[in-house]
């Protein structure tokens, strides 16, 4: 036996919601707990009902489904349902479960729902290695935004968080520990230089000896050098050779 998936439908078009409800009625494992015709009403529903799954339209009058993301709990699955295909890349960058084009196909919905029970998609995305050209959709400081991996200069530990510095000169606090970064970053492009610091190797300007067998690493875009221990110098030297 399994618990039913509590689903919320967010779409400004009544007919689109009706069509989706009709299709979902064929799936016994889905229980529709609400409908919302705008981002504001969706926020209220999310607070009140805490859905397991949200079927989310992207283009609504004066609004975007992406505006709702910061109000959705990380464990809530999202299936984008839209008439436009140009947002597909962005949808998957925010770890959406699926991206369905209208008119919705029942078989495609079945495939998406199956993933929820298998749990494979979320697990794979949280563990898969990143490429230098990838980007992540993360909560940066107090708002959600895209982080392009190739723009990262340094990542520094900050308790359960990490501070990411990018080539636009900004510092961004992310709820992600250093080990998570090290597990996913392409380590041919990134390397620890200290227990609490990871750097983008391509951003190194120069490395010079410093105090007590340590080194100063000068990074393009940063005024102050970073300190690197002898242990990590050997590692980065092997990468750069």
C-alpha positions, 0 to 999 in steps of 0.5 A: 500500500502507498499513500496518495500523492497530494497534488495542487494544480496552478494554472490561470486557465479554468479549462486547462485545470479542468482537462488536467483534473479529468486526466488525473482522475484516472490515477488512483494514487493522485489526490487533488487537494486544490486549484489555484489560478494565480501565484498569490492563490497558489501561495495560500494553498501551499501554506494551507495544504503542503502538497506533495506535488504541484502541476505548475503553469509557467506563463500566466498574466503578469506572472511566471510559475518560476516566481512561485518556486521560492515558496515551495518546499524542497521536498515538493515535486514540481511538474511544469505544464505549459503550452511553451517549450522554450522554458524546458531547460530552465525547468530541469535546472530547477530540478523539476520532476517533469515538463509537460506540453499542453495538451497534456498526454496521460502517458506522460503524466504516468511516467512522471508519477512513476518517478515519484515512487521510484525516487530515482530522479531526485536521488540521481540529481542530488548525486550526479557530477556537475560539468563546468557549463552546468548551472544550478537553481539555488537559494542564494542569500534570500532569493532563488537564482541560477548559479553558473558553475563556470562563474564561481571563483571560490567556495568557503565554509560557513557552518551548515552554509557555504559562501560562494564568490562569483566573477561579478564580485558578489558573495552568495550564501548557500545552504550547502556544505563543503562536502556536497560541493566537493562530491558534485563539482568537476574536480578537474576544474575545482580544487580544495586549497584549504579545509574550508575553501574550494577554488576554480582552478581556471581563475588562478592568477599566480601562486607564491610561497608564503609563511610557514610552508604555506602559499598565497593563491591569487585569484582573478577578480579577488583583491586579497590572496587566499592561503593554501597549505602545503598538503593542498599545494601538492595536489593542485600542482599535480592537476596543473602539470 
